[in-house]
């Protein structure tokens, strides 16, 4: 039906006759001729109809925005002064000869080139219109290109693409499962997978050696800005490899995407132990574009009277730390109040500060409500340790270790964004040496990653002092966002059972929930490991989108609904009866 | 951890030291040395340990089947007379120097190289062991390679890979949906998609022009040998194209797979109208490897007394037809009885036959219980029309059109398989010119494909005589199996509403179920069409597997369960309460 895409017609085709199809992007009536901008996925082309071709002119005169057209015409150079160097087709225009209306269009529910004022709900309801916008076209095209690069890279490295089940058994990732009632097995349910974790490990036990899948995963959680009920993972697993192998492979893949799509060389990714990330950046996903570090200052504050500082400074589980903000002395009182509220989100009970006006004058050159509690000498020692200079502000956190890390870590990112302090467009790194377990408030232990992660110590060492045990896990972090993560897995049945023991999972529960995995480990499981990347988040970062919904063709709203198809919807009682379930009373009477 | 895969070590590496990992496939103790066949996904390699390397020898002596090993050794030519030309590594062996046991293995639940006697249930329970067999490794590797070829082919043709939702609204494909209760919208349910049909059409409305996806689809139907609750579709849609464009593209894709993977040139695919397929082959997916055609013989039988033939011969909705089986006169009475039972499955009330012994003697040379009812003259005219020759048997069907087609069509395939009558290894074709609608027993109409298929006539012609209307649908058939199918879709809102009207869908129901599609068609939908291939079935055919379960890594049983993970499983009342559902009484008390 066409010889060219609209956006591909250029000056190499001058004097040739072309046929193309597309949508009316703009229609102008100017100097007795009709100008149409016709759009397809490759771009816009300008078409001119003059009254000499009477029939075509009349048709062109009748079209409206978003009509679907098929046009034949001759390519010609635009008259001098009307060319547009910013447009792929900006040097030419088409003298239209024939025009056919393939479909009419009602007035769009919102203007495609001025959607900024349109609520997201309307855009999602008419998603098929919203996706006509070049911005959306580009984002989804980009997504398709990235998945293609990923597949080619992994296939070139010997990985085979496997599909794992969507109708499966509840998995232990810890989030809430989506359930699917079984019709043929009364009273039972499938779960949609939170990840293909156990299946990919079993594929390694099968000897497939190198697995990958771009896999749909599901979590029935309350949604934040960057979460969706269903999301997509680049899932990778390999056998007979160690951390260096798999991290090198994954790093190569991300570098390849950046090189091919953005022309950016990300360089070598440094590795940072988890403990250093927490101490210096207050986060296990530090944003390395930000030239600020958190500095421990408890050593100066253990002996003072002021309990707010002295308490945590003396407590082995406490922390007192400072964050120096270069140039931050300019912050107003109300800005500081806002930051105080902000750190409150993370549990901080306040935000002490010292402004550095004239450091050469000693404490006289500082401005702060807290110096009198800290003491002059301690204050100056702290200023020296953080390297305070005139114009800086120093913030303080004093609380349990975790609260201080989270509060100052978040504050560091917030201030960097507010003051645009970034030193580079991209900064990637690996965070390694995670603890195996984290302690819950009730003293029990949870797996920091998941219970199949191998420790870097012996089973005996792990069992003797679990909270000190480190894991063979690794997370890739880009610009303060976790792009992906993984680990070397446990391939030894005894080690796996010991980890379950530490987690307080009874033998019965181990057998019931993970019996097939423990079985599989008995029959010759190879050493193996892998990782998974969040594809949606990766595309969001790469395209600079502000929400994950911008890079998904048909996303759900934050209440986990599709306003376009009106899913979820009601179903008949007959359907429920076949599935051996009924609605609870409250739902039925509504 | 290794320098080479086991299966990749060959005579080019002689005298080099290699390190490899894998499973003990076989262990033999012969002439004072230990022979190990070590296996990985690329193949087997033979390793020899002699007592000179005492420590390694002792370790090698201790290993058992399916132990996981890391071995270092020197490659050497096998002694004369012990080479194995059928084996990739058959010219060499490894003189083992170092051996490490990476993991032990219990005795496998069934022997990997002699699984024929093992029930499928056991193989599925220990699927990770079953998949160690080279046959399963090859099938799943093949599947991965085919999807890779498909992706590259489609991407080279300008198709972009899109993901469509898994949590969606009930779709109208007609099978039973899998449902997912919503936690956040009490009393409502998502449905898992039976296909991405409406989403891919909406992507065309969005102007994405060329879409593909290797998509998971779900149907909660009772399972036959080649069905699974979740299956995979190669899903394709394009805009501004006609039947020839899309059929050419799809044909090119299948030809590419056959060329690359089997070295087979499938040639050009002929096109056959649906009516011809039914008349000649009794099926809309004719197996063209079989040199037999069904022949109408009603013309000779309308005036006879014998009502079994005369009735259908005179009825416009009836059919009387013959199937000549070359060489079939050898069939015994009990074989014919079996075929009579076989056609009974398709509703045929009997299976009349005439054996051709000496055709030159006229009816005297024939053998049959029915000639006396047909009459000598009619019999000989029929023999002439079907071209009967000595040694043939001619079977007859007389019933409603559909029953005769299905019975003789199935019989044709069954006899061809029993007598191995195939004339070619592969025969592909397109079936086209399908009816838009088929009549239900109650006189109402159903869409033969789906209600979004465009008719090849005007809306007025279709509405005036719907059962005569043909559609712009096309099915690709290979060796009697439907590989895939599709159609040019309706892009005009009025046409879509008229088709819904013909199907007896009320305006209210149209609005409720398909409102968003009808809306989308109002805003400038382009002409578009596409198709979908069943990936599982395609791989099954290409690998010669006997069941779809052989080409799926983790399939469900025929009762839609996974015996390995024991899915579906029971869930807690707390989970059900969150989802606003409860089990029905019967299920609860069990």
Interface residues (C-beta under 8 A of the other chain):
Chain A: X1 X2 X5 X21 X22 X23 X39 X40 X41 X66 X67 X68 X70 X102 X103 X104 X105 X106 X108 X109 X126 X127 X128 X129 X131 X132 X136 X137 X140 X141 X144 X147 X148 X151 X155 X160 X161 X162 X163 X164 X165 X166 X167 X168 X169 X170 X176 X177 X178 X179 X180 X181 X182 X183 X184 X185 X186 X187 X188 X189 X190 X191 X192 X198 X199 X202 X203 X205 X206 X207 X208 X209 X216 X218 X220 X222 X229 X230 X232 X239 X240 X241 X242 X491 X492 X516 X519 X520 X522 X523 X524 X525 X526 X527 X552 X553 X554 X556 X559 X560 X561 X562 X564 X565 X566 X567 X568 X569 X570 X571 X575 X576 X577 X578 X579 X580 X581 X582 X583 X584 X586 X587 X588 X590
Chain B: X1 X2 X5 X21 X22 X23 X39 X40 X41 X66 X67 X68 X70 X102 X103 X104 X105 X106 X108 X109 X126 X127 X128 X129 X131 X132 X136 X137 X140 X141 X144 X147 X148 X151 X155 X160 X161 X162 X163 X164 X165 X166 X167 X168 X169 X170 X176 X177 X178 X179 X180 X181 X182 X183 X184 X185 X186 X187 X188 X189 X190 X191 X192 X198 X199 X202 X203 X205 X206 X207 X208 X209 X216 X218 X220 X222 X229 X230 X232 X239 X240 X241 X242 X491 X492 X516 X519 X520 X522 X523 X524 X525 X526 X527 X552 X553 X554 X556 X559 X560 X561 X562 X564 X565 X566 X567 X568 X569 X570 X571 X575 X577 X578 X579 X580 X581 X582 X583 X584 X586 X587 X588 X590
